[in-house]
Amino acid sequence: MFPIPQCAFLTRGVGVHRHQLTAFEYALRDADIEQQNLVSVSSILPPGCELIPAELGIPTLQPGEITFCVMARSETSEPGRRISASIGLARPKDPSIYGYISEHHGFGMTEAQSGEYAEDLAATMLASTLGIEFDPNAAWNERRRVYEMSDLFVDSLSLTAAAEGAADGRWTCVVSAAVFRFTRPDDSHS
């Protein structure tokens, strides 16, 4: 059985370069996760998984480590094209229940629109799992109030990297990630 992550942190970055892969590398550098062998996983926030600040999580990373994350990535070489990569997260009040992490990568949205969309995805997945009745056609703010009133949510949030394609046609890449850790920063010295 593989260990279950004890904590996670959110990070984001933007990179620009004439080569697509190097733009991605620069975005990972900006997010401070370029030294890891990143393995993308799907959308579950494990029960009891603590959300920690990136400033506490990043120092626990070791170069070359296989690191699990939920990652959103978008890139373009079109000058002025708007790109975004968002991570949404929704946590239940009961720590014995799992939460959701969503990733959204797209074109044309502002940072706020992309973040709201990713947060809405995660919150809606959690609400449906918890059996909260809601109108799926209602606006996000309406559904958010329903979720909060249910007293089953701790919170939902998002983190977005957004940029416009470089004016000179170089590749522009944005990434956002929820990075999992198997020990809490307090435990890392043991």
MIMI-482047 format. One record per residue: y, x, z of N, C-alpha, C, CB in turn; residue number from 0. Coordinates in steps of 0.001 Angstrom, whole numbers, plus 500000, padded with zeros to 6 digits. Glycine has a CB too. Layout:
<rs>
[[Y X Z] [Y X Z] [Y X Z] [Y X Z] NUM]
...
</rs>
This chain:
<rs>
[[498813 500846 500000] [500000 500000 500000] [501245 500887 500000] [500001 499040 501228] 0]
[[502169 500577 499140] [503403 501342 499040] [504356 500925 500164] [504065 501138 497649] 1]
[[505118 501857 500742] [506041 501488 501822] [507119 500512 501346] [506699 502741 502400] 2]
[[507623 499755 502283] [508686 498784 501987] [510026 499401 502374] [508453 497427 502750] 3]
[[511013 499314 501482] [512330 499878 501805] [512914 499277 503084] [513295 499652 500644] 4]
[[513520 500142 503887] [514151 499731 505136] [515642 499442 504970] [513953 500801 506186] 5]
[[516244 500047 503934] [517668 499823 503706] [517991 500063 502233] [518525 500745 504614] 6]
[[519175 499640 501852] [519646 499791 500474] [521154 499969 500504] [519244 498561 499592] 7]
[[521667 500625 499477] [523114 500724 499320] [523477 500427 497873] [523629 502127 499743] 8]
[[524713 500021 497663] [525219 499711 496330] [526136 500830 495871] [525962 498353 496317] 9]
[[526061 501145 494585] [526931 502164 494015] [527209 501828 492556] [526296 503573 494145] 10]
[[528238 502447 492002] [528609 502196 490604] [529282 503415 490013] [529535 500972 490491] 11]
[[529297 503462 488674] [529948 504581 488021] [530273 504302 486568] [529090 505795 488118] 12]
[[531175 505110 486024] [531605 505021 484627] [531546 506418 484036] [533050 504411 484500] 13]
[[531046 506525 482804] [531001 507811 482120] [531402 507685 480663] [529616 508411 482221] 14]
[[532056 508711 480134] [532493 508727 478733] [532135 510081 478134] [534035 508450 478611] 15]
[[531521 510050 476950] [531158 511297 476261] [530849 510971 474809] [529934 512000 476947] 16]
[[530853 511980 473946] [530556 511732 472528] [529088 511406 472299] [530945 512940 471689] 17]
[[528212 511794 473238] [526791 511455 473136] [526460 510321 474110] [525903 512703 473424] 18]
[[525702 509365 473643] [525348 508202 474454] [524631 508598 475746] [524473 507254 473648] 19]
[[523628 509467 475657] [522872 509864 476840] [523743 510598 477853] [521700 510739 476439] 20]
[[524652 511418 477367] [525529 512152 478274] [526517 511209 478951] [526281 513256 477519] 21]
[[526967 510175 478249] [527834 509178 478878] [527092 508503 480032] [528304 508121 477839] 22]
[[525802 508216 479823] [524977 507640 480890] [524871 508613 482058] [523569 507283 480361] 23]
[[524621 509883 481770] [524547 510904 482816] [525854 510959 483601] [524233 512285 482205] 24]
[[526983 510910 482914] [528274 510951 483594] [528494 509712 484463] [529400 511077 482574] 25]
[[528020 508564 484009] [528125 507345 484829] [527275 507493 486091] [527678 506089 484018] 26]
[[526076 508066 485947] [525233 508316 487124] [525900 509309 488065] [523849 508842 486698] 27]
[[526558 510327 487519] [527285 511291 488355] [528399 510597 489121] [527864 512432 487495] 28]
[[529124 509731 488416] [530210 509003 489059] [529677 508120 490191] [530967 508150 488028] 29]
[[528472 507595 490011] [527826 506772 491041] [527152 507619 492115] [526800 505845 490403] 30]
[[527062 508931 491886] [526476 509908 492804] [524958 509757 492949] [527128 509784 494162] 31]
[[524287 509354 491844] [522824 509220 491865] [522185 509951 490681] [522422 507732 491844] 32]
[[522884 510945 490133] [522397 511641 488936] [521249 512602 489209] [523521 512395 488302] 33]
[[521038 513016 490436] [520005 514008 490730] [518640 513377 491026] [520434 514856 491905] 34]
[[518560 512066 490947] [517329 511369 491263] [516546 511027 489999] [517629 510106 492054] 35]
[[515233 510861 490156] [514391 510285 489112] [514349 508791 489408] [512927 510936 489079] 36]
[[515205 508063 488718] [515405 506649 489021] [514307 505791 488407] [516769 506188 488519] 37]
[[513783 504893 489211] [512768 503939 488775] [513358 502552 488977] [511408 504118 489566] 38]
[[513549 501830 487884] [514103 500473 487987] [513023 499500 488428] [514712 500021 486638] 39]
[[513374 498685 489399] [512488 497632 489885] [513211 496298 489754] [512051 497891 491365] 40]
[[512488 495228 490018] [513085 493901 489830] [513901 493458 491035] [512003 492878 489548] 41]
[[513921 492216 491325] [515026 491587 492033] [514831 491205 493492] [515383 490418 491330] 42]
[[513901 491777 494210] [513676 491343 495587] [514283 492315 496596] [512185 491190 495850] 43]
[[515070 491766 497515] [515564 492513 498663] [514548 492273 499774] [517038 492068 499087] 44]
[[513809 493310 500194] [512730 493103 501166] [513217 492475 502472] [512051 494422 501465] 45]
[[512343 491744 503155] [512710 491201 504464] [513164 492325 505390] [511523 490433 505091] 46]
[[514244 492081 506120] [514741 493057 507083] [515412 494281 506483] [513634 493501 507928] 47]
[[515548 494334 505176] [516175 495485 504526] [517679 495458 504806] [515896 495481 502985] 48]
[[518149 496485 505480] [519546 496566 505891] [520415 497066 504739] [519695 497486 507113] 49]
[[521562 496446 504545] [522527 496912 503553] [523435 497920 504245] [523356 495717 502935] 50]
[[523459 499155 503731] [524261 500219 504345] [525337 500673 503362] [523362 501423 504769] 51]
[[526397 501285 503847] [527421 501815 502936] [526861 502976 502107] [528666 502282 503732] 52]
[[527336 503115 500889] [526911 504215 500025] [527166 505562 500698] [527642 504150 498675] 53]
[[528229 505671 501474] [528566 506922 502145] [527471 507366 503117] [529885 506772 502886] 54]
[[526683 506424 503628] [525560 506776 504496] [524278 507002 503702] [525339 505685 505534] 55]
[[524097 506263 502614] [522863 506361 501840] [522793 507561 500925] [522689 505141 501036] 56]
[[523883 507879 500271] [523877 508979 499289] [523450 510317 499906] [525267 509127 498667] 57]
[[523923 510678 501099] [523493 511971 501664] [521991 512060 501971] [524262 512240 502929] 58]
[[521302 510924 502023] [519858 510953 502306] [519034 511240 501055] [519414 509626 502915] 59]
[[519671 511222 499881] [518961 511455 498629] [518658 512939 498441] [519778 510927 497447] 60]
[[517477 513233 497919] [517067 514612 497656] [516985 514819 496138] [515691 514932 498342] 61]
[[517486 515933 495612] [517379 516188 494177] [515920 516122 493706] [517981 517558 493836] 62]
[[515700 515410 492614] [514368 515284 492044] [513517 514188 492645] [513662 516554 492183] 63]
[[513998 513565 493703] [513255 512502 494382] [513058 511302 493458] [513987 512068 495664] 64]
[[511890 510692 493525] [511675 509420 492826] [512358 508355 493665] [510128 509101 492615] 65]
[[513337 507691 493077] [514208 506775 493794] [514171 505405 493118] [515655 507323 493851] 66]
[[513808 504401 493895] [513721 503047 493363] [515081 502363 493464] [512647 502231 494114] 67]
[[515417 501618 492409] [516697 500916 492394] [516630 499709 491467] [517830 501862 491959] 68]
[[517547 498790 491682] [517810 497724 490721] [519088 498172 490026] [517951 496268 491413] 69]
[[519029 498334 488704] [520173 498896 487984] [520628 497997 486841] [519826 500272 487445] 70]
[[521943 497884 486719] [522568 497241 485563] [523280 498341 484788] [523569 496084 485992] 71]
[[523185 498293 483462] [523776 499345 482611] [524271 498708 481326] [522741 500484 482300] 72]
[[525466 499099 480921] [526013 498645 479645] [526765 499805 479019] [526945 497401 479827] 73]
[[526743 499855 477679] [527428 500953 476999] [527914 500502 475623] [526496 502178 476865] 74]
[[528928 501205 475158] [529497 500909 473842] [530149 502148 473265] [530516 499762 473930] 75]
[[530224 502170 471928] [531015 503197 471244] [532142 502530 470462] [530121 504053 470295] 76]
[[532339 501233 470704] [533408 500488 470028] [534699 500611 470824] [533020 498994 469849] 77]
[[535751 501165 470226] [537026 501298 470927] [537526 499944 471445] [538073 501926 470000] 78]
[[537895 499918 472718] [538478 498727 473316] [537496 497638 473723] [539437 498159 472384] 79]
[[536221 497770 473381] [535255 496727 473749] [535050 496753 475265] [533889 496930 473000] 80]
[[535168 495582 475871] [535032 495452 477321] [533545 495389 477691] [535785 494186 477837] 81]
[[533123 496264 478624] [531736 496260 479089] [531715 496188 480616] [530976 497526 478586] 82]
[[530611 495667 481143] [530466 495587 482594] [529000 495657 482976] [531098 494297 483137] 83]
[[528766 496144 484183] [527431 496193 484774] [527591 495807 486238] [526763 497624 484614] 84]
[[526916 494732 486636] [527077 494205 487994] [525754 494053 488704] [527787 492874 487961] 85]
[[525803 494256 490005] [524692 493966 490902] [525169 492850 491823] [524230 495251 491716] 86]
[[524378 491792 491925] [524637 490707 492866] [523567 490744 493938] [524666 489323 492149] 87]
[[523922 490360 495138] [522971 490406 496245] [523161 489179 497115] [523142 491701 497078] 88]
[[522055 488544 497521] [522114 487391 498423] [521086 487593 499522] [521860 486048 497657] 89]
[[521551 487481 500785] [520682 487712 501940] [520527 486449 502766] [521233 488841 502810] 90]
[[519288 486144 503171] [519063 484978 504019] [519412 485291 505480] [517598 484510 503907] 91]
[[519704 484248 506236] [520020 484425 507656] [518798 484922 508427] [520530 483105 508263] 92]
[[517618 484419 508094] [516378 484810 508750] [515920 486153 508185] [515279 483724 508561] 93]
[[515944 487227 508984] [515593 488554 508455] [514124 488705 508055] [515926 489596 509475] 94]
[[513287 487740 508396] [511877 487821 508003] [511643 487272 506594] [511010 487059 509004] 95]
[[512706 486758 505967] [512628 486199 504614] [513304 487175 503647] [513301 484776 504543] 96]
[[512749 487308 502466] [513335 488209 501475] [514581 487597 500838] [512304 488549 500392] 97]
[[515421 488473 500327] [516611 488064 499597] [516457 488405 498126] [517864 488734 500178] 98]
[[517555 488287 497395] [517527 488559 495959] [518626 489525 495560] [517661 487265 495169] 99]
[[518291 490329 494558] [519255 491215 493908] [519211 490865 492430] [518932 492755 494163] 100]
[[520362 490669 491839] [520411 490386 490400] [521185 491493 489708] [521064 488998 490117] 101]
[[520857 491706 488445] [521620 492647 487638] [522148 491910 486419] [520752 493874 487222] 102]
[[523381 492213 486090] [524004 491597 484910] [524716 492701 484147] [525005 490438 485309] 103]
[[524448 492781 482865] [525126 493757 482014] [525606 493007 480782] [524179 494967 481627] 104]
[[526866 493206 480450] [527361 492427 479331] [528629 492958 478721] [527580 491046 479754] 105]
[[529128 492147 477808] [530318 492468 477027] [531337 491350 477171] [529962 492691 475539] 106]
[[532605 491710 477155] [533670 490726 477103] [534137 490169 478432] [533243 489630 476277] 107]
[[533411 490383 479512] [533812 489853 480818] [534701 490850 481560] [532572 489516 481667] 108]
[[535571 490319 482411] [536338 491188 483301] [535421 491630 484444] [537618 490457 483850] 109]
[[535880 492572 485221] [535119 493028 486385] [534843 491861 487327] [535876 494149 487127] 110]
[[535865 491043 487599] [535700 489909 488509] [534714 488879 487948] [537058 489245 488777] 111]
[[534809 488563 486663] [533900 487584 486060] [532454 488066 486109] [534307 487300 484610] 112]
[[532235 489319 485783] [530887 489874 485792] [530308 489889 487205] [530891 491289 485208] 113]
[[531109 490293 488170] [530656 490320 489562] [530320 488937 490076] [531710 490946 490445] 114]
[[531173 487973 489767] [530920 486593 490187] [529634 486060 489561] [532105 485691 489809] 115]
[[529421 486385 488295] [528222 485936 487596] [526965 486510 488257] [528280 486345 486111] 116]
[[526969 487815 488562] [525812 488453 489194] [525573 487896 490596] [526010 489974 489260] 117]
[[526639 487690 491345] [526517 487126 492696] [525954 485712 492624] [527889 487121 493418] 118]
[[526448 484936 491678] [525957 483571 491476] [524460 483573 491161] [526739 482880 490342] 119]
[[524018 484485 490290] [522591 484566 489956] [521747 484823 491197] [522346 485670 488920] 120]
[[522136 485813 491991] [521364 486161 493187] [521365 485003 494190] [521936 487436 493845] 121]
[[522534 484417 494422] [522640 483324 495393] [521839 482103 494949] [524106 482937 495598] 122]
[[521868 481796 493672] [521131 480643 493163] [519624 480865 493281] [521513 480366 491701] 123]
[[519162 482089 493000] [517730 482378 493163] [517318 482222 494623] [517400 483807 492665] 124]
[[518147 482720 495544] [517819 482595 496963] [517866 481133 497401] [518786 483437 497816] 125]
[[518882 480409 496978] [519001 478996 497366] [517786 478186 496913] [520282 478389 496774] 126]
[[517330 478436 495698] [516169 477689 495204] [514907 478073 495976] [515967 477944 493697] 127]
[[514783 479334 496382] [513641 479777 497184] [513662 479142 498569] [513634 481304 497308] 128]
[[514859 479004 499142] [514995 478440 500485] [514931 476917 500490] [516298 478892 501103] 129]
[[514897 476302 499306] [514829 474846 499223] [516156 474147 499444] [513851 474341 500211] 130]
[[517257 474866 499249] [518583 474257 499387] [518842 473402 498152] [519705 475348 499565] 131]
[[519202 472145 498383] [519497 471261 497252] [520925 471505 496787] [519293 469766 497639] 132]
[[521066 471688 495469] [522380 471938 494900] [522389 471458 493463] [522754 473438 494984] 133]
[[523587 471246 492965] [523757 470846 491570] [523895 472115 490736] [525003 469903 491387] 134]
[[522891 472435 489903] [522970 473672 489122] [524117 473688 488115] [521676 473891 488396] 135]
[[524682 472518 487824] [525801 472445 486885] [527160 472520 487575] [525713 471169 486087] 136]
[[527158 472543 488902] [528418 472633 489644] [528995 474035 489481] [528208 472295 491153] 137]
[[530299 474132 489671] [530978 475433 489597] [530474 476338 490726] [532530 475259 489684] 138]
[[530557 477659 490506] [530078 478632 491485] [530710 478413 492847] [530362 480043 491007] 139]
[[532012 478173 492928] [532674 477979 494221] [532115 476775 494967] [534175 477812 494024] 140]
[[531790 475711 494238] [531176 474533 494857] [529802 474863 495413] [531071 473389 493848] 141]
[[528984 475510 494599] [527641 475872 495053] [527699 476858 496203] [526828 476460 493906] 142]
[[528653 477772 496175] [528800 478738 497267] [529044 478019 498585] [529951 479717 496975] 143]
[[529896 476988 498567] [530152 476216 499789] [528878 475531 500282] [531253 475167 499540] 144]
[[528096 474983 499360] [526829 474339 499734] [525904 475361 500390] [526140 473704 498488] 145]
[[525797 476543 499802] [524921 477583 500345] [525381 477986 501744] [524896 478816 499413] 146]
[[526689 478190 501915] [527225 478605 503214] [527017 477527 504267] [528712 478938 503095] 147]
[[527185 476270 503882] [527018 475161 504823] [525556 474967 505222] [527560 473874 504215] 148]
[[524633 475453 504420] [523217 475273 504728] [522797 476041 505975] [522371 475710 503552] 149]
[[523586 477039 506367] [523292 477897 507508] [522010 478712 507307] [523175 477058 508765] 150]
[[521594 478880 506051] [520412 479677 505748] [520772 481025 505124] [519494 478908 504818] 151]
[[522044 481181 504732] [522518 482405 504090] [523259 483272 505095] [523429 482077 502892] 152]
[[523093 484583 505009] [523988 485499 505709] [525217 485667 504832] [523296 486886 506012] 153]
[[524972 486086 503590] [526072 486259 502659] [525556 486549 501263] [526992 487377 503123] 154]
[[526496 486589 500341] [526226 487061 498992] [527418 487922 498600] [525997 485864 497973] 155]
[[527162 488890 497730] [528226 489801 497317] [527845 490437 495993] [528487 490887 498394] 156]
[[528772 491200 495448] [528488 491889 494187] [529265 493203 494135] [528851 490991 492969] 157]
[[528798 494074 493237] [529494 495318 492938] [529426 495512 491431] [528868 496543 493712] 158]
[[530560 495802 490818] [530650 495882 489358] [531327 497167 488915] [531408 494679 488804] 159]
[[530795 497734 487841] [531481 498807 487121] [531915 498197 485794] [530549 500094 486916] 160]
[[533170 498352 485446] [533685 497786 484200] [534610 498793 483535] [534427 496449 484459] 161]
[[534632 498749 482210] [535491 499663 481452] [535690 499103 480051] [534878 501098 481393] 162]
[[536609 499696 479326] [536782 499404 477906] [536334 500628 477130] [538268 499025 477567] 163]
[[535728 500389 475986] [535275 501485 475136] [536401 502458 474860] [534716 500951 473828] 164]
[[536092 503745 474901] [537090 504800 474683] [537799 504611 473346] [536427 506189 474736] 165]
[[539094 504816 473344] [539909 504614 472144] [539477 505499 470978] [541361 504877 472462] 166]
[[538890 506658 471275] [538497 507578 470210] [537062 507372 469727] [538663 508992 470685] 167]
[[536400 506302 470204] [535049 505988 469741] [533936 506730 470457] [534953 506273 468303] 168]
[[534277 507507 471489] [533211 508136 472276] [532442 507049 473030] [533796 509198 473273] 169]
[[531211 507357 473407] [530393 506411 474160] [530974 506219 475554] [528930 506897 474246] 170]
[[531036 504972 475980] [531446 504621 477336] [530270 503883 477963] [532769 503741 477350] 171]
[[529889 504314 479158] [528746 503721 479864] [529170 503325 481273] [527543 504712 479913] 172]
[[528725 502150 481717] [528941 501699 483091] [527585 501393 483722] [529876 500444 483135] 173]
[[527440 501756 484991] [526224 501446 485739] [526593 500927 487127] [525309 502696 485848] 174]
[[525780 500024 487621] [525824 499584 489017] [524385 499555 489489] [526529 498167 489184] 175]
[[524175 499919 490751] [522803 499972 491248] [522722 499620 492723] [522214 501349 491017] 176]
[[521614 498982 493082] [521204 498820 494474] [520084 499833 494661] [520736 497315 494816] 177]
[[520330 500828 495492] [519405 501948 495670] [518647 501767 496981] [520165 503311 495654] 178]
[[517320 501797 496895] [516470 501590 498067] [516173 502900 498783] [515167 500918 497660] 179]
[[516109 502823 500106] [515730 503959 500956] [514600 503494 501868] [516958 504497 501796] 180]
[[513655 504391 502130] [512494 504031 502946] [512685 504326 504426] [511282 504760 502449] 181]
[[513751 505060 504756] [514117 505273 506147] [515613 505002 506277] [513751 506725 506624] 182]
[[516011 504545 507432] [517435 504326 507688] [518099 505694 507919] [517651 503368 508928] 183]
[[519376 505827 507603] [520043 507112 507794] [519876 507678 509204] [521506 506969 507485] 184]
[[519870 506827 510225] [519686 507285 511612] [518320 507938 511786] [519839 506107 512602] 185]
[[517315 507479 511014] [515944 507968 511142] [515687 509194 510289] [514970 506883 510771] 186]
[[516614 509576 509396] [516341 510610 508404] [516169 512001 509017] [517451 510642 507392] 187]
[[516652 512211 510210] [516502 513545 510829] [515141 513737 511480] [517589 513764 511869] 188]
[[514366 512670 511610] [513060 512802 512265] [511955 513137 511310] [512714 511545 512984] 189]
</rs>
